[in-house]
Amino acid sequence: MKTFVTLSLVALLLLVSVISFGDVFSNRPYSNTLKGGYKIGEQVTDFNLLNVEGNYVSLADYPAAKGFIIVFTTNHCPYAKAYEARIANLDKKYKLQGYPVIAINANSPDIIAENNFTNMKLRAQQKAFTYPYLFDENQEVCSAFGATKTPHVYLLHKENKHLIVKYIGAIDDNYKDVKQVQQKFLENAVQALLHGEEIAIKTTKAIGCSIK
């Protein structure tokens, strides 16, 4: 009897795990953003943040852009590090098509010193970032967007000179191994915009370290 009860509990836990994991990348309107953060279809307010190169960058600096791939990331997080090469590839592939990557460090260096501006510059140099890496020192921009994880992605598209949120969430469905990725959520969303098509999956749950 005890064996039967134990096996039943194990089966139940496995079922719950499968359901929970499936829900992470479901097609329902969902994203783990903060309350008050931007939602799909909402207009984004521009920002002006310090880049690792020493200049300030805003979205208005890219008048020819069709939109942007905004990635909230950081120096120390293993999830963020796992995606650096993929983010660089996305920038290389889509910058010339009108959707450059803008990376923003949303973590406070007061909590984890590795996330300070000096280490940001070192990280960008070591990894040869091809995109701006901006310092959200007061965490105002990540709060406005509603970002909670690193990485957390927001795909913006320009409509009548306004930047509208079109996708929020994860880059893809496997942070551990790029070769095992089955769904490229962000890339599929960009491709849909480039072809004037509806984005099939507009929100997913961002998987990563909590913003601190």
N, C-alpha and C positions, 0 to 999 in steps of 0.2 A: 504493500500500500504506500509506504514511504517513498519507494522508488518511483511509483506511478505519479505521486504528487510532485516529486522533484523534477521528473521529466516534463510534466505539464507546465511547471513554472519556467523551465528553461525554454520550452517551445513558445510560451507566451512572451517572454522577454525577447526572443529572436524575432517574433512577429512584430512587436512594437518597434524594434530597431529598424527593421526593413521599412515599415510604414513611415517612421520618422525620417530616415535617409531619403526615401522617395519624395517626401514632402519638401525637402530642401531645394530640389530642382523641379518643382511642379510648375505647371503652366497657369496657376491661379495668380491673381494680382497680389503679390506678396514681396516684401523686402524687409530685412531687419534694420531699417533706418530709425533714427530717433524721431519721436513725435515732433511735428513742426518742420521736419526736413522736407526737401523737395520730393514731389511725387511725379509719376509719369504724366506728361502733358503740361507740367508747370514750367513757367519761365524762370530762368536762372539770373540772378544779379551778378554783375561782374565783380572781380576782386583784384587786388594789387598786392602781390606777395614777393618777398625777396628770393631770388634765384641763387643757386650755389655759385654762379659766375659773378655775383655781386651786384647785378642789376635787378630792378623790379619788373615783374611780368604780370600782365593782365590779359584777359581774353580779347580785349579791343586791339591788342598788338598784332592780331592775326585777321586783318580785314578780309582776306581772300578765303579764309577757312569756311568750309561747309558745316563744320561742327567740331566737337572735341571729344577725346577720350580722356576723361578726368579719372585719375587713379589715386586714391588716398592710400599711402603706403608709409614705410618707415625704414630705419636702418637695422634694427635688431631682430625683428620678427622673422622666424623661420619660414612662415607662409609667404611673407613679402619677398624674402630672398629667393624662395623657390620659383617665384613668378618673374623675377627680373629679366631673364633672357626672353621670356615670352612677351613681356611688355615692350622690350626693345624691338622684337620682331614685328609687333603690332604697329609700333611707331614707324619702322622702316617701310612696312607694307602700305600703311594708310595715310601717312603724312602728305605724300605727294598727290593723294587722291582727295585731300581736303579735310582729313580727320587726324590731326596731330595728337600725340599723347602729352598731357600735362600731369606730372606727378607731384603730389603734395604730401609732405611729411606732417602728419596731424598729431603726432605724439609729443607730449611735454618732456623736455629734457630735465625738468626738475624732478621727474619721477624716475626716468631711466636716462642717465647721462649720455649713453651711446647715441641718443637721438638728437644731440645738440648740433648746431649749425656747422661747427668744425668737422664733426664726423660725417655730416651730410656731404660736405665737399670732398672728403676723402673717399666716401663710398662712390660718389659720382665719378671721380677720377679713376678709381680702381676698376669699376665696371664699365667705364667709357659710355656713360649715359648719353644718348643722342637726343634726349628730350629735356625740357626744363624740370628741375627738381626744386620745388618751392617750399619755403618754411612757413607753416601756419602757426606762428609763434604763440598767438593768443587763442588758438583753436576756434577762431570765429568762423572761418570758412567751412571747416568740417562740421561744425554745429549747424550752420545754415543749410548745408546739403543733407545733414542727418546721418552722416557716415558713422559707423560703429566699429568697423573692422579694418585691418590692414592685411591684404588689399581689399578695397571696396571701390567699385567702378560705377561711374555715371557717364552714359553716352549722351552727348548733346547734339542737337541738330538745329541749324539756323533756319528760321521761318520768319519772313518779313522783318529781317534784321534783329529778331529776338532769338535767344538760345533756349530751346525747349528740351526738356528731359525725355529721352526715348527708351532708355534701358537703365536699370539699376541692379547691381548685384555682383555675381562672381564672374571671373574671366572665362572659366570653363569648369568641367565637372571632375577634374582630378589634379589637385595641386602636387601630389607626390610624384607623379610620373607623366610627363608630357606625352610619352608614347602610348599611354593607356587612356588618353582623353577620347571620349566618345561624343561629347557635345561641346562645341566652341560657342558658348552663349554670346559673348561679346562680339566675336568675329562674325557670327551669323547675323547679329543685329546691324553691324556696320554694312555688311553686304546687302542686306535688305534695303537700307537707306540709299545706298549707291544705285540700286536698281529700281528705286521708287516703289518698293513693295512694303507691305505691312510686316512689322516685326512679329515673328511667331511667339517668342517667349520674351516678354518685356521686363519681368522681374524674377530674380532668383535670390536665394539667401547667400550673402557674402560669407565665405569661410575664411577665417584668419584669426589673428590676435586682436583682442579688444583694444580699442583706442584708449590711451591712458593720458 
